Structures are given as structure tokens and as C-alpha cells.
Amino acid sequence: MVPETHKARRVEIYRADPFPHRWVFEGILIDDIEATDATLVADCGRLWLFAAVADAGTSTWDSLCLFSSDKLLGKWRPHHRNPVLVDARAARPAGAIVRTNGRLWRVAQDCSRIYGGGLAFCLIDRLDDEDYAQSVVKTLAPPSSARARGVHTLNCAGALEVFDLIVPLRTAGMLQGEGRV
């Protein structure tokens, strides 16, 4: 598991022992970085880490950075083109990267209107040491039936799909504001 640790300025990884009741710290993948929504994928014998990183002139809403390593707890190298994408419509990671019919797909947050305003389904066209390219194939707004302002993540496991929605808190006794469900 790679939890959100951007406030600690590092990307950490944990191992389940036993799953899902206890998590053991395994190590720091990348130190001294404010990376959000770190997402791992293996491709062509190498590990890749996708993350939204706020650098000069960008925010975690609009920039995508890549890092690669030969081993999970090995040395992670930043991609020489980082940020590989600056686009509020499809940069910030929003769930696991999946392989379908030999192609890699990633879900990104559409932050062009508001944070997590929707999802973009991106086909990864190129992922190597020289370049990164993706094509946005489909976008999805939050379901209107949920009265959600936004959607933060989508993950799938078998027949189960899980959305992380941003909704107004209107339950009696709760403070006014917003939360994620």
C-alpha cells in the first residue's frame, strides 16, 4: 500500500501482515518530495511511479511526474522530462493503472473546473525513458444521482468498482461543509 504521505514530503510503502488488518512500514520509495496520489505499475521489466507533484509554476492539480526503478525498494529515478504532463484535465492520478488487451490505461482527475471535478480515462500511448504520452479516450462527471461536486478516484477489483465522491455534508447533526465518501 502506498498511502498519501505528501505532508511528510516522501512516498512511503507498507506491506500487509496479515491483510487487511495490520500494515507494516517497508520503506521510503522517494524522499524529499511533495507527491500526491502516487500510483505504481510494472511495465516491460521496470517499475513506474506516477504522481502529481507541485513544482515551480505547477500544482498537484495539473502536473504529472514519473519515476522509474528496477526494484520496488531500489533507487527511483525521475523522468528527465518531469513534469511529463501539465494539464488540469488529465494529469492528477485517480486510481490504479490497469492493463487491458496488452495496453495500459490510467484514470486521472479532471481538475479543470474544480478539484476532482470528474475523471478522465487515459490510454498510455508511450511510457519509456525518453518520453510519455497519453490519449484521453473518455471523460466522466460525477453521477448526478449522488449530488456530488466531484469524484476523486475509481478503482476496480473483479466485479467491484469503487468511486470516491466529493459530496456536500447535509446530514442532520453534521457540520456544514464537504467531505469524501
C-alpha positions in Angstrom: 0.0 0.0 0.0 1.2 3.5 -0.9 -0.7 5.9 1.4 -0.9 9.6 1.0 2.2 11.0 2.7 2.8 14.2 0.8 2.8 16.3 4.0 5.8 14.2 5.2 7.5 15.1 1.9 8.1 11.5 0.8 6.4 8.4 -0.8 6.2 5.5 1.6 5.2 1.9 1.1 3.6 -0.6 3.5 3.1 -4.4 3.5 0.0 -6.2 4.8 0.8 -8.7 7.6 -1.8 -10.1 7.6 -4.1 -8.5 5.1 -6.1 -6.3 5.7 -5.7 -6.0 9.5 -2.1 -4.9 10.0 0.2 -2.8 7.9 4.0 -2.8 8.3 6.2 0.0 7.1 8.5 -1.3 4.3 10.4 1.8 3.3 10.6 5.1 1.6 10.4 5.0 -2.2 11.1 8.7 -2.8 12.3 11.2 -0.2 12.1 15.0 -0.1 9.2 15.4 -2.5 5.6 16.6 -2.1 4.0 13.9 -4.3 0.3 13.2 -4.2 -1.8 10.2 -5.4 1.3 8.1 -6.1 0.4 5.1 -8.3 2.7 2.1 -9.2 2.7 0.0 -12.3 5.1 -2.6 -13.7 5.8 -2.4 -17.4 8.4 -4.0 -19.6 10.5 -5.3 -16.7 10.6 -1.9 -14.9 8.5 -0.3 -12.2 7.0 3.1 -12.8 5.6 5.5 -10.2 3.1 8.2 -11.4 2.4 11.1 -9.0 1.1 14.7 -9.0 4.0 16.9 -7.9 3.8 20.7 -7.3 6.9 22.2 -8.9 7.7 25.7 -10.0 4.7 27.0 -12.0 2.5 23.9 -11.5 0.2 22.5 -8.9 -0.8 19.0 -7.8 -4.0 19.6 -9.8 -2.2 19.9 -13.2 1.2 18.2 -13.2 2.1 14.6 -13.7 5.6 13.3 -12.8 7.1 9.9 -13.5 9.8 7.9 -11.7 11.2 4.5 -12.5 13.1 1.8 -10.7 14.3 -1.7 -11.4 13.3 -2.8 -7.8 10.5 -1.7 -5.5 12.8 -0.7 -2.7 15.6 0.3 -5.1 16.7 3.7 -6.3 13.8 5.7 -8.0 14.9 7.9 -10.9 12.9 10.9 -12.0 11.9 11.0 -15.7 14.1 13.5 -17.5 11.0 15.3 -18.9 9.3 15.8 -15.5 6.7 17.0 -15.3 5.7 14.8 -18.3 2.3 16.3 -18.5 0.9 19.7 -17.4 -2.9 19.6 -18.0 -5.5 20.1 -15.3 -7.9 17.9 -17.3 -5.9 14.7 -17.1 -2.7 14.9 -15.0 -3.5 14.0 -11.4 -3.7 10.3 -10.8 -7.2 8.9 -9.8 -6.8 5.2 -9.3 -4.8 2.1 -10.2 -3.3 1.7 -13.7 -4.7 -1.4 -15.4 -3.6 -3.5 -18.4 -6.4 -4.4 -20.9 -5.7 -6.2 -24.1 -1.9 -5.5 -23.7 -2.4 -1.7 -23.3 -2.0 0.4 -20.1 -4.9 2.6 -19.0 -4.8 5.2 -16.3 -7.6 7.1 -14.6 -6.9 10.8 -14.0 -8.8 13.5 -12.2 -10.3 16.3 -14.3 -9.4 19.4 -12.2 -10.1 21.9 -14.9 -13.3 23.2 -13.3 -12.8 22.2 -9.6 -10.6 19.8 -7.7 -11.7 16.3 -8.7 -14.5 17.6 -10.9 -14.6 14.4 -12.9 -12.5 11.6 -14.3 -10.5 11.2 -17.5 -9.8 7.7 -18.8 -6.4 7.8 -20.5 -4.8 5.3 -22.8 -1.0 5.3 -22.2 0.5 5.6 -25.7 4.1 5.8 -24.7 6.0 5.1 -21.5 9.8 4.8 -21.6 12.9 6.7 -20.6 12.7 9.1 -23.5 9.0 10.2 -23.4 5.5 9.8 -22.1 2.3 10.2 -24.0 -1.4 9.5 -23.3 -4.7 10.0 -25.1 -7.9 10.9 -23.2 -10.4 8.5 -24.5 -13.4 9.3 -22.3 -14.4 11.6 -19.5 -16.9 11.0 -16.8 -18.6 13.5 -14.5 -19.8 12.5 -11.0 -23.1 10.7 -11.0 -25.9 13.2 -10.8 -27.9 10.9 -8.6 -25.2 11.2 -5.9 -25.4 15.0 -5.8 -21.6 15.0 -5.8 -19.5 18.0 -6.6 -16.6 15.8 -7.7 -15.0 12.4 -7.9 -11.5 11.7 -6.6 -10.8 8.1 -7.5 -12.1 5.0 -9.3 -10.7 1.5 -8.6 -11.8 -1.9 -9.7 -11.3 -5.4 -8.2 -13.1 -8.1 -10.2 -16.8 -7.2 -10.5 -16.4 -4.5 -7.8 -16.0 -0.8 -8.7 -15.4 1.8 -6.0 -15.8 5.6 -6.5 -14.5 8.2 -4.0 -17.0 11.1 -4.3 -16.9 14.7 -3.0 -20.3 15.4 -1.6 -21.9 18.2 0.5 -22.3 17.2 4.1 -26.1 17.7 4.7 -26.7 15.0 7.3 -28.6 16.3 10.5 -26.1 17.0 13.3 -23.1 17.2 11.0 -21.2 20.5 10.3 -21.8 22.2 7.0 -19.1 21.7 4.6 -17.8 19.0 2.3 -16.4 15.5 2.7 -15.5 12.4 0.7 -17.4 9.2 0.9 
